Protein backbone atom coordinates (compact mmCIF):
# COMPACT_ATOMS: atom_id res chain seq x y z
CA UNK A 1 0.00 0.00 0.00
CA UNK A 2 1.35 3.42 -0.92
CA UNK A 3 0.16 7.00 -0.59
CA UNK A 4 1.08 10.44 -1.93
CA UNK A 5 1.20 13.14 0.75
CA UNK A 6 1.75 16.88 0.63
CA UNK A 7 3.98 18.66 3.14
CA UNK A 8 6.20 21.71 2.92
CA UNK A 9 4.89 22.58 -0.55
CA UNK A 10 6.15 19.28 -1.99
CA UNK A 11 4.59 15.90 -2.72
CA UNK A 12 6.06 12.59 -1.57
CA UNK A 13 5.20 8.99 -2.47
CA UNK A 14 5.40 7.00 0.77
CA UNK A 15 5.03 3.40 1.93
CA UNK A 16 4.99 1.90 5.41
CA UNK A 17 8.57 1.76 6.68
CA UNK A 18 9.99 4.32 4.26
CA UNK A 19 12.29 7.03 5.61
CA UNK A 20 12.37 10.50 4.06
CA UNK A 21 13.67 14.02 4.51
CA UNK A 22 10.97 16.70 4.53
CA UNK A 23 10.98 20.43 5.22
CA UNK A 24 11.56 21.14 8.91
CA UNK A 25 8.55 20.34 11.11
CA UNK A 26 8.02 21.98 14.51
CA UNK A 27 7.79 18.73 16.51
CA UNK A 28 9.90 16.88 19.04
CA UNK A 29 12.09 13.89 18.18
CA UNK A 30 10.38 10.49 18.70
CA UNK A 31 6.91 12.05 18.51
CA UNK A 32 4.23 11.17 15.98
CA UNK A 33 3.14 13.44 13.13
CA UNK A 34 -0.17 13.05 11.28
CA UNK A 35 -0.33 14.08 7.62
CA UNK A 36 -3.98 14.57 6.62
CA UNK A 37 -3.30 16.13 3.21
CA UNK A 38 -3.27 12.80 1.35
CA UNK A 39 -3.53 13.24 -2.42
CA UNK A 40 -3.72 9.56 -3.43
CA UNK A 41 -3.93 6.09 -1.86
CA UNK A 42 -3.36 3.00 -4.07
CA UNK A 43 -4.71 4.67 -7.22
CA UNK A 44 -7.66 6.38 -5.52
CA UNK A 45 -7.21 10.06 -6.37
CA UNK A 46 -8.68 12.76 -4.14
CA UNK A 47 -10.31 16.03 -5.18
CA UNK A 48 -8.00 17.58 -3.96
CA UNK A 49 -7.51 15.29 -0.92
CA UNK A 50 -8.77 11.79 -0.12
CA UNK A 51 -11.47 12.08 2.56
CA UNK A 52 -10.76 10.39 5.89
CA UNK A 53 -7.25 9.34 4.88
CA UNK A 54 -4.18 10.06 6.95
CA UNK A 55 -0.56 9.01 7.19
CA UNK A 56 1.12 8.65 10.59
CA UNK A 57 4.89 9.10 10.84
CA UNK A 58 7.52 9.20 13.58
CA UNK A 59 10.10 12.00 13.75
CA UNK A 60 13.60 10.50 13.87
CA UNK A 61 15.86 13.59 13.78
CA UNK A 62 16.28 17.24 12.85
CA UNK A 63 19.37 18.30 10.88
CA UNK A 64 20.73 20.49 8.09
CA UNK A 65 21.60 19.53 4.51
CA UNK A 66 24.98 20.08 2.88
CA UNK A 67 25.86 23.74 2.25
CA UNK A 68 24.93 25.16 -1.15
CA UNK A 69 27.09 28.04 -2.43
CA UNK A 70 25.54 30.89 -4.43
CA UNK A 71 28.24 32.83 -6.30
CA UNK A 72 27.64 35.92 -8.46
CA UNK A 73 30.42 37.47 -10.52
CA UNK A 74 30.48 40.48 -12.84
CA UNK A 75 33.73 41.50 -14.56
CA UNK A 76 36.46 42.43 -12.08
CA UNK A 77 34.66 44.84 -9.80
CA UNK A 78 31.84 42.84 -8.23
CA UNK A 79 31.41 39.41 -6.72
CA UNK A 80 29.19 37.99 -4.02
CA UNK A 81 29.43 34.62 -2.31
CA UNK A 82 26.68 33.33 -0.03
CA UNK A 83 26.03 29.94 1.52
CA UNK A 84 22.81 28.28 2.67
CA UNK A 85 22.08 25.11 4.65
CA UNK A 86 18.45 23.98 4.45
CA UNK A 87 16.97 22.48 7.61
CA UNK A 88 15.06 19.21 7.36
CA UNK A 89 13.25 16.64 9.47
CA UNK A 90 13.90 12.92 9.04
CA UNK A 91 10.65 10.93 9.36
CA UNK A 92 9.72 7.25 9.16
CA UNK A 93 6.26 6.27 7.93
CA UNK A 94 4.51 4.14 10.53
CA UNK A 95 0.94 3.70 9.28
CA UNK A 96 -1.32 4.56 6.32
CA UNK A 97 -5.04 4.81 7.08
CA UNK A 98 -7.74 5.29 4.51
C-alpha positions as CSV (number, residue, x, y, z in Angstrom):
1,X,0.0,0.0,0.0
2,X,1.4,3.4,-0.9
3,X,0.2,7.0,-0.6
4,X,1.1,10.4,-1.9
5,X,1.2,13.1,0.8
6,X,1.7,16.9,0.6
7,X,4.0,18.7,3.1
8,X,6.2,21.7,2.9
9,X,4.9,22.6,-0.6
10,X,6.1,19.3,-2.0
11,X,4.6,15.9,-2.7
12,X,6.1,12.6,-1.6
13,X,5.2,9.0,-2.5
14,X,5.4,7.0,0.8
15,X,5.0,3.4,1.9
16,X,5.0,1.9,5.4
17,X,8.6,1.8,6.7
18,X,10.0,4.3,4.3
19,X,12.3,7.0,5.6
20,X,12.4,10.5,4.1
21,X,13.7,14.0,4.5
22,X,11.0,16.7,4.5
23,X,11.0,20.4,5.2
24,X,11.6,21.1,8.9
25,X,8.5,20.3,11.1
26,X,8.0,22.0,14.5
27,X,7.8,18.7,16.5
28,X,9.9,16.9,19.0
29,X,12.1,13.9,18.2
30,X,10.4,10.5,18.7
31,X,6.9,12.1,18.5
32,X,4.2,11.2,16.0
33,X,3.1,13.4,13.1
34,X,-0.2,13.1,11.3
35,X,-0.3,14.1,7.6
36,X,-4.0,14.6,6.6
37,X,-3.3,16.1,3.2
38,X,-3.3,12.8,1.4
39,X,-3.5,13.2,-2.4
40,X,-3.7,9.6,-3.4
41,X,-3.9,6.1,-1.9
42,X,-3.4,3.0,-4.1
43,X,-4.7,4.7,-7.2
44,X,-7.7,6.4,-5.5
45,X,-7.2,10.1,-6.4
46,X,-8.7,12.8,-4.1
47,X,-10.3,16.0,-5.2
48,X,-8.0,17.6,-4.0
49,X,-7.5,15.3,-0.9
50,X,-8.8,11.8,-0.1
51,X,-11.5,12.1,2.6
52,X,-10.8,10.4,5.9
53,X,-7.3,9.3,4.9
54,X,-4.2,10.1,6.9
55,X,-0.6,9.0,7.2
56,X,1.1,8.6,10.6
57,X,4.9,9.1,10.8
58,X,7.5,9.2,13.6
59,X,10.1,12.0,13.7
60,X,13.6,10.5,13.9
61,X,15.9,13.6,13.8
62,X,16.3,17.2,12.8
63,X,19.4,18.3,10.9
64,X,20.7,20.5,8.1
65,X,21.6,19.5,4.5
66,X,25.0,20.1,2.9
67,X,25.9,23.7,2.3
68,X,24.9,25.2,-1.1
69,X,27.1,28.0,-2.4
70,X,25.5,30.9,-4.4
71,X,28.2,32.8,-6.3
72,X,27.6,35.9,-8.5
73,X,30.4,37.5,-10.5
74,X,30.5,40.5,-12.8
75,X,33.7,41.5,-14.6
76,X,36.5,42.4,-12.1
77,X,34.7,44.8,-9.8
78,X,31.8,42.8,-8.2
79,X,31.4,39.4,-6.7
80,X,29.2,38.0,-4.0
81,X,29.4,34.6,-2.3
82,X,26.7,33.3,0.0
83,X,26.0,29.9,1.5
84,X,22.8,28.3,2.7
85,X,22.1,25.1,4.6
86,X,18.4,24.0,4.4
87,X,17.0,22.5,7.6
88,X,15.1,19.2,7.4
89,X,13.2,16.6,9.5
90,X,13.9,12.9,9.0
91,X,10.7,10.9,9.4
92,X,9.7,7.3,9.2
93,X,6.3,6.3,7.9
94,X,4.5,4.1,10.5
95,X,0.9,3.7,9.3
96,X,-1.3,4.6,6.3
97,X,-5.0,4.8,7.1
98,X,-7.7,5.3,4.5
